[in-house]
């Protein structure tokens, strides 16, 4: 595989005997390290592959991508060799769920490749409108910092450090632009993939009801896992979420 392809997919614990790969897509501003501890909880039968987007982590010196179609198209080319090696499934949290969904649509349409299971987390079903038309990606720095503080997903030590903010704000602007300018295509039909969604019961940004709407985007099975916590419940319940994913895949004989 080329150097570029390896940049997109991070596999820290290679499991040659694993029967499938779990690809994990990060939330806005996040990188592959969001899922770095998941290997501690996954069985040997599942190999963890984390998506590293440009502008963060090992790719900190690369410019972030601000357009959804460019991101999905470039990621698709890089990830295909990994998908052809063994069965796979996708997990995405917040923006990661949206990117994973669009990637599934593109892979199905152009390549005839589909994950065995899809796990969207903390992002409304993409055919639903945003709760507000306000755009935050182009706010002045101080206003954007305040918005990030309200979302409670960026550590205060970053928000109070000018040097770190100079690295983080361009990434957040790019990711927020993808999310806030997203338009659902009416050509998108339901995907022939089972969906298990995760929802935070105290998530002020994404309601349980909007997570239930993912059921209308699949013609296979659907289940909603309700988790205690806010929008970033995945950090509070890492082990439980990973165990639930493994159980779903085992029960479905993937």
Buried (B, 14 or more C-beta within 10 A) or exposed (E): EEEEBBBBBBBEEEBEEBBBBBBBBBBBBBBBBBBBEBBEBBEEBBBBBBBBBBBBBEBEEEEBBBEBEEBBBBBBEBBBEBBEEEBBBBBBBBBBBBBBBBBBBBBBEEEEBBBBBBBBBBBBBBEBEEEEEEEBBEBEEEEBBBBBEEBEBBEEEBBEEEEBBEEBBBBBBBBBBBBBEBEBEEEBEEBEBBBBBBBBEEBEBBBEEBBBBBBEBBEEEBEBBEBEBBBBBBEEBBEBBBBBBBEBBEEBEB
